[in-house]
């Protein structure tokens, strides 16, 4: 895109009737029929869907400390390819993002990359050790303006620490994002506890280990009048607890990952470590419950839990393999397959679950905004008719640990715009 003006011609905005969208500088100038291009560069978008830029509440960018897995630059490139204009970078880096200095470093690296906005997530406790609250106020007051705090990768299992964190963040409308995993119930766990784990002889990760923490934390959030967000919810029982909490009017939100919407623990029979993830892949019953909960709004949003690992951490025996999957570049395709093509959501619903709501939970200004005149031009153009096999060799991410290699998925992001500047053009990084 060589000019400050870009005309997206004939796109179906949020899946509706075709319209022209004119971008002027960093702003949407007009959304109407038959705009004359004038000096604007033209993107022909007939048959394509135009969405607000996607927002991910749960991304692991690994920098600082594990640049062999990912960097802020490579991770934000992967995000742009996946249609994301903003990501929340989790705190389990080395050093841990538990001080103002570290979160500012990550935030500045995001600004330098230029492919998408990076909003650091601050640790809840010092070193993710669950013993002492981190510098929550200092991280919020830093240049990064942290509003989301999580020890993701570890659970804040001490109820007193969790209560104090919830009370603390009330002062600046922050939110605690909990990795719900009772550690004593998951010692030695390798996969979902159930029929498959029993047959394979692998240590089981029971659903109650997630559900018991969620039940405790929604009660704590209600008690102190604070906000709690449930990371990567994965069981049918967890859905019911969140649904109950919301029926009480409590300020509880939840996310689901694309892989928990599609994959089941039956895949572990292959012993392929690419399917090893935390929380683990669950049963078909859980998958169907998660889809229904995302459709009815019990689960607020889709978050990738993009967890890159170097080749050697996955190309090994199951028991020694790291947990996690990359997901930024395939997320929208998985959502199209599981939610659009099943009739559970329309494209406006996808915009709500992958842009509007996550931006609202993270209190991100300028993202998750309507596709209308006067709004920031953070946009994603999708070709829903595309079908193709996933080839990790072409990923922008530094890591390749995808569970979808060789699998045909629908849809492809053709263009991504960050404040009017193209970061992806015709499916390739700009």
BELJO-V238260 format. One record per pair of residues at least 6 apart in sequence whose ideal C-beta (glycine too) atoms are under 6 Angstrom apart, sorted by the first residue. I is the first residue (numbers start at 1). J is the second residue. D is the distance in Angstrom with one decimal. If there is no record, write none. Layout:
i:I j:J d:D
i:I j:J d:D
//
This chain:
i:1 j:41 d:4.9
i:1 j:422 d:4.4
i:3 j:39 d:5.9
i:3 j:41 d:5.4
i:4 j:25 d:5.3
i:5 j:24 d:5.2
i:5 j:40 d:3.7
i:6 j:23 d:4.3
i:6 j:40 d:5.8
i:6 j:41 d:5.1
i:7 j:22 d:5.4
i:7 j:35 d:6.0
i:7 j:37 d:4.6
i:7 j:40 d:4.2
i:7 j:42 d:4.9
i:8 j:21 d:4.4
i:8 j:43 d:4.8
i:8 j:45 d:5.1
i:9 j:20 d:5.2
i:9 j:42 d:5.8
i:9 j:44 d:5.7
i:9 j:45 d:5.9
i:10 j:18 d:4.6
i:10 j:45 d:5.2
i:10 j:46 d:4.3
i:11 j:45 d:3.8
i:11 j:48 d:5.4
i:11 j:50 d:3.9
i:12 j:18 d:5.7
i:12 j:49 d:5.2
i:13 j:19 d:5.4
i:13 j:50 d:4.9
i:13 j:371 d:5.1
i:14 j:347 d:5.4
i:14 j:348 d:4.4
i:14 j:351 d:5.3
i:15 j:49 d:5.6
i:15 j:346 d:5.6
i:15 j:347 d:3.0
i:15 j:348 d:5.9
i:19 j:31 d:5.7
i:20 j:35 d:4.0
i:21 j:31 d:5.1
i:22 j:29 d:4.5
i:22 j:30 d:4.5
i:22 j:35 d:5.2
i:23 j:377 d:4.5
i:23 j:420 d:4.8
i:25 j:420 d:5.5
i:26 j:377 d:5.7
i:26 j:419 d:3.7
i:26 j:420 d:4.2
i:27 j:377 d:5.7
i:28 j:373 d:5.6
i:28 j:375 d:5.1
i:28 j:377 d:5.1
i:30 j:373 d:5.4
i:31 j:372 d:5.6
i:31 j:373 d:5.8
i:45 j:381 d:5.8
i:48 j:381 d:5.3
i:48 j:383 d:5.3
i:49 j:347 d:5.2
i:49 j:382 d:4.5
i:49 j:384 d:5.7
i:50 j:381 d:5.5
i:51 j:351 d:5.0
i:51 j:380 d:4.7
i:52 j:351 d:5.7
i:52 j:355 d:4.3
i:52 j:371 d:5.8
i:53 j:85 d:2.8
i:53 j:378 d:3.5
i:53 j:379 d:5.8
i:53 j:380 d:5.4
i:54 j:83 d:4.7
i:54 j:84 d:4.4
i:54 j:354 d:4.8
i:54 j:355 d:5.5
i:54 j:380 d:5.8
i:55 j:86 d:4.7
i:55 j:355 d:5.3
i:55 j:358 d:4.2
i:55 j:359 d:4.6
i:55 j:367 d:5.1
i:55 j:368 d:5.6
i:56 j:84 d:5.4
i:56 j:87 d:4.4
i:56 j:303 d:5.8
i:56 j:304 d:5.2
i:57 j:88 d:5.0
i:57 j:255 d:5.8
i:57 j:303 d:4.4
i:57 j:358 d:4.6
i:57 j:362 d:5.8
i:58 j:303 d:3.7
i:58 j:305 d:4.9
i:59 j:87 d:4.1
i:59 j:89 d:5.7
i:59 j:306 d:4.7
i:60 j:90 d:5.0
i:60 j:306 d:5.9
i:60 j:307 d:4.9
i:61 j:70 d:5.6
i:61 j:72 d:5.1
i:61 j:75 d:4.1
i:61 j:89 d:4.5
i:62 j:69 d:4.4
i:62 j:70 d:4.1
i:63 j:71 d:4.7
i:63 j:72 d:5.0
i:64 j:93 d:5.4
i:65 j:93 d:5.0
i:65 j:94 d:2.7
i:68 j:310 d:4.9
i:69 j:308 d:4.5
i:69 j:309 d:5.5
i:69 j:310 d:5.5
i:69 j:399 d:5.5
i:70 j:308 d:4.1
i:70 j:398 d:5.0
i:72 j:109 d:3.9
i:72 j:110 d:5.6
i:72 j:113 d:5.6
i:73 j:113 d:4.7
i:74 j:397 d:5.9
i:74 j:398 d:4.4
i:76 j:113 d:4.5
i:76 j:115 d:4.0
i:76 j:116 d:4.8
i:77 j:115 d:5.2
i:77 j:396 d:4.0
i:77 j:429 d:5.8
i:78 j:328 d:4.4
i:78 j:329 d:5.3
i:78 j:396 d:4.4
i:78 j:397 d:3.9
i:79 j:87 d:5.1
i:79 j:116 d:4.7
i:79 j:328 d:4.9
i:80 j:115 d:4.3
i:80 j:116 d:5.5
i:80 j:416 d:4.9
i:80 j:423 d:4.1
i:80 j:424 d:5.2
i:81 j:329 d:5.1
i:81 j:396 d:4.9
i:81 j:424 d:5.8
i:82 j:328 d:4.3
i:82 j:329 d:4.6
i:82 j:331 d:5.6
i:83 j:332 d:5.4
i:83 j:380 d:3.8
i:83 j:413 d:4.1
i:83 j:416 d:5.5
i:84 j:116 d:5.5
i:85 j:116 d:5.2
i:85 j:378 d:4.2
i:85 j:418 d:5.1
i:86 j:116 d:5.8
i:86 j:117 d:4.2
i:86 j:364 d:5.7
i:86 j:367 d:4.6
i:87 j:116 d:6.0
i:87 j:118 d:6.0
i:88 j:119 d:5.0
i:88 j:121 d:5.1
i:88 j:148 d:5.8
i:88 j:362 d:5.8
i:89 j:106 d:5.4
i:89 j:118 d:5.4
i:89 j:120 d:5.2
i:90 j:121 d:5.2
i:90 j:152 d:5.0
i:91 j:97 d:3.9
i:91 j:121 d:5.2
i:91 j:122 d:5.9
i:91 j:123 d:4.0
i:92 j:153 d:4.2
i:95 j:102 d:5.9
i:96 j:123 d:5.2
i:96 j:127 d:5.3
i:96 j:128 d:5.5
i:97 j:103 d:5.1
i:97 j:120 d:5.8
i:97 j:122 d:5.9
i:97 j:123 d:5.7
i:98 j:123 d:3.8
i:98 j:126 d:5.4
i:98 j:134 d:3.8
i:99 j:135 d:5.4
i:100 j:138 d:4.4
i:100 j:139 d:5.4
i:100 j:142 d:3.9
i:103 j:120 d:4.0
i:103 j:122 d:5.6
i:103 j:139 d:5.1
i:103 j:142 d:5.9
i:103 j:144 d:4.3
i:103 j:146 d:5.5
i:104 j:142 d:5.1
i:104 j:143 d:5.1
i:104 j:144 d:5.3
i:106 j:120 d:4.4
i:107 j:120 d:5.4
i:107 j:144 d:3.9
i:110 j:118 d:2.5
i:115 j:423 d:5.0
i:120 j:144 d:4.9
i:120 j:146 d:5.9
i:121 j:148 d:4.8
i:121 j:150 d:5.3
i:122 j:139 d:4.0
i:122 j:146 d:4.3
i:122 j:149 d:4.7
i:123 j:134 d:4.7
i:123 j:151 d:5.8
i:124 j:149 d:4.9
i:124 j:151 d:4.7
i:124 j:156 d:5.3
i:124 j:165 d:5.1
i:125 j:134 d:5.7
i:125 j:151 d:5.8
i:126 j:132 d:4.7
i:126 j:134 d:5.1
i:128 j:151 d:4.7
i:128 j:154 d:5.0
i:130 j:156 d:5.9
i:130 j:158 d:5.6
i:136 j:168 d:5.2
i:139 j:146 d:4.1
i:140 j:146 d:5.2
i:140 j:172 d:5.0
i:147 j:174 d:5.0
i:147 j:363 d:4.7
i:148 j:175 d:5.5
i:148 j:177 d:5.6
i:148 j:362 d:5.4
i:149 j:176 d:5.5
i:150 j:177 d:3.8
i:152 j:179 d:4.6
i:152 j:231 d:5.7
i:155 j:179 d:5.1
i:155 j:181 d:4.4
i:156 j:162 d:4.8
i:157 j:183 d:5.5
i:162 j:220 d:5.8
i:163 j:220 d:5.3
i:165 j:176 d:5.2
i:166 j:176 d:5.6
i:166 j:220 d:5.9
i:166 j:221 d:5.8
i:166 j:224 d:5.0
i:166 j:226 d:3.9
i:167 j:224 d:5.0
i:170 j:226 d:4.9
i:175 j:227 d:4.1
i:175 j:229 d:5.1
i:176 j:228 d:5.4
i:177 j:229 d:4.3
i:177 j:231 d:5.3
i:178 j:217 d:5.4
i:178 j:230 d:6.0
i:179 j:231 d:5.1
i:180 j:210 d:4.7
i:180 j:213 d:3.9
i:180 j:214 d:4.9
i:181 j:209 d:5.7
i:182 j:209 d:4.4
i:182 j:212 d:5.4
i:182 j:213 d:5.5
i:185 j:206 d:5.9
i:185 j:209 d:3.8
i:186 j:205 d:5.1
i:186 j:209 d:4.9
i:188 j:203 d:4.2
i:189 j:203 d:4.9
i:189 j:205 d:3.7
i:190 j:202 d:4.2
i:190 j:203 d:4.7
i:191 j:197 d:5.2
i:191 j:202 d:5.1
i:191 j:265 d:6.0
i:191 j:268 d:5.0
i:191 j:280 d:4.8
i:192 j:205 d:5.7
i:192 j:265 d:4.3
i:192 j:280 d:4.4
i:192 j:282 d:5.2
i:193 j:204 d:2.6
i:193 j:205 d:5.7
i:193 j:206 d:4.2
i:196 j:265 d:4.8
i:197 j:204 d:4.2
i:205 j:280 d:4.9
i:207 j:235 d:4.2
i:207 j:237 d:5.5
i:210 j:235 d:5.7
i:210 j:238 d:5.5
i:211 j:237 d:4.4
i:211 j:238 d:5.2
i:214 j:230 d:5.7
i:214 j:238 d:5.4
i:214 j:241 d:5.0
i:215 j:241 d:5.2
i:217 j:228 d:5.2
i:218 j:245 d:3.9
i:218 j:252 d:5.1
i:221 j:228 d:3.9
i:222 j:250 d:4.4
i:227 j:251 d:4.6
i:228 j:252 d:5.7
i:229 j:253 d:4.7
i:230 j:254 d:4.0
i:232 j:257 d:5.1
i:232 j:279 d:5.9
i:232 j:305 d:5.2
i:233 j:254 d:4.7
i:233 j:256 d:5.5
i:234 j:260 d:5.0
i:234 j:279 d:4.3
i:234 j:282 d:5.3
i:235 j:282 d:5.9
i:235 j:286 d:5.2
i:236 j:285 d:5.9
i:236 j:286 d:5.1
i:236 j:289 d:3.6
i:239 j:289 d:5.2
i:239 j:293 d:4.4
i:239 j:298 d:5.9
i:242 j:254 d:4.9
i:242 j:298 d:5.8
i:243 j:298 d:4.7
i:245 j:252 d:4.4
i:246 j:252 d:6.0
i:253 j:300 d:4.5
i:253 j:361 d:5.2
i:254 j:299 d:5.0
i:254 j:300 d:5.8
i:255 j:301 d:5.1
i:255 j:303 d:3.9
i:256 j:290 d:5.1
i:256 j:294 d:5.7
i:256 j:299 d:4.9
i:257 j:305 d:4.8
i:258 j:327 d:5.8
i:258 j:331 d:4.8
i:258 j:334 d:3.7
i:259 j:325 d:5.8
i:260 j:290 d:5.8
i:261 j:290 d:5.8
i:261 j:291 d:5.8
i:261 j:338 d:4.4
i:262 j:334 d:5.4
i:262 j:338 d:5.4
i:263 j:281 d:5.0
i:264 j:281 d:5.7
i:264 j:284 d:5.2
i:264 j:287 d:5.9
i:265 j:281 d:4.7
i:267 j:275 d:4.6
i:268 j:275 d:5.5
i:271 j:318 d:5.0
i:273 j:314 d:5.1
i:273 j:318 d:5.4
i:273 j:321 d:3.3
i:274 j:401 d:5.8
i:274 j:403 d:5.1
i:275 j:403 d:5.7
i:276 j:321 d:5.2
i:276 j:323 d:5.3
i:277 j:323 d:5.4
i:277 j:324 d:5.9
i:277 j:325 d:5.5
i:278 j:323 d:4.2
i:291 j:338 d:6.0
i:291 j:344 d:5.8
i:293 j:299 d:4.4
i:295 j:344 d:4.1
i:295 j:345 d:5.7
i:300 j:357 d:4.7
i:301 j:353 d:5.1
i:301 j:357 d:4.5
i:301 j:358 d:4.4
i:302 j:335 d:5.8
i:302 j:353 d:5.4
i:302 j:354 d:5.2
i:304 j:327 d:3.7
i:304 j:328 d:5.4
i:304 j:331 d:4.9
i:306 j:326 d:5.6
i:306 j:327 d:4.6
i:306 j:328 d:4.7
i:307 j:324 d:2.8
i:307 j:325 d:6.0
i:308 j:326 d:5.2
i:308 j:397 d:5.7
i:308 j:399 d:3.3
i:309 j:322 d:4.7
i:309 j:324 d:5.8
i:309 j:399 d:5.6
i:309 j:401 d:5.1
i:313 j:322 d:4.1
i:314 j:321 d:5.5
i:314 j:401 d:4.8
i:325 j:401 d:5.9
i:325 j:403 d:5.4
i:326 j:397 d:5.2
i:326 j:399 d:5.5
i:326 j:401 d:5.6
i:326 j:402 d:5.3
i:329 j:395 d:5.7
i:330 j:404 d:5.5
i:333 j:409 d:3.9
i:333 j:410 d:5.9
i:333 j:411 d:4.7
i:335 j:350 d:6.0
i:336 j:410 d:4.9
i:336 j:411 d:4.3
i:337 j:410 d:5.6
i:339 j:345 d:4.2
i:355 j:368 d:4.7
i:356 j:368 d:4.5
i:359 j:367 d:4.3
i:359 j:368 d:2.6
i:366 j:376 d:4.7
i:367 j:378 d:5.7
i:369 j:375 d:4.5
i:369 j:376 d:5.9
i:376 j:419 d:5.8
i:377 j:417 d:5.5
i:377 j:419 d:5.9
i:377 j:420 d:3.9
i:379 j:417 d:4.4
i:380 j:413 d:6.0
i:380 j:416 d:5.4
i:381 j:414 d:5.2
i:381 j:415 d:4.0
i:382 j:411 d:5.7
i:382 j:413 d:5.6
i:383 j:412 d:5.0
i:383 j:414 d:5.2
i:384 j:411 d:5.2
i:386 j:411 d:5.8
i:386 j:412 d:3.9
i:387 j:408 d:5.8
i:387 j:410 d:5.6
i:389 j:406 d:5.5
i:389 j:408 d:5.1
i:390 j:404 d:4.2
i:390 j:405 d:5.7
i:390 j:407 d:5.5
i:390 j:409 d:6.0
i:392 j:400 d:4.0
i:392 j:402 d:5.0
i:392 j:405 d:5.4
i:414 j:426 d:6.0
i:414 j:427 d:5.4
i:415 j:424 d:5.7
i:415 j:425 d:6.0
i:416 j:423 d:4.8
i:416 j:424 d:4.0
i:422 j:430 d:4.7
i:423 j:430 d:5.4
//
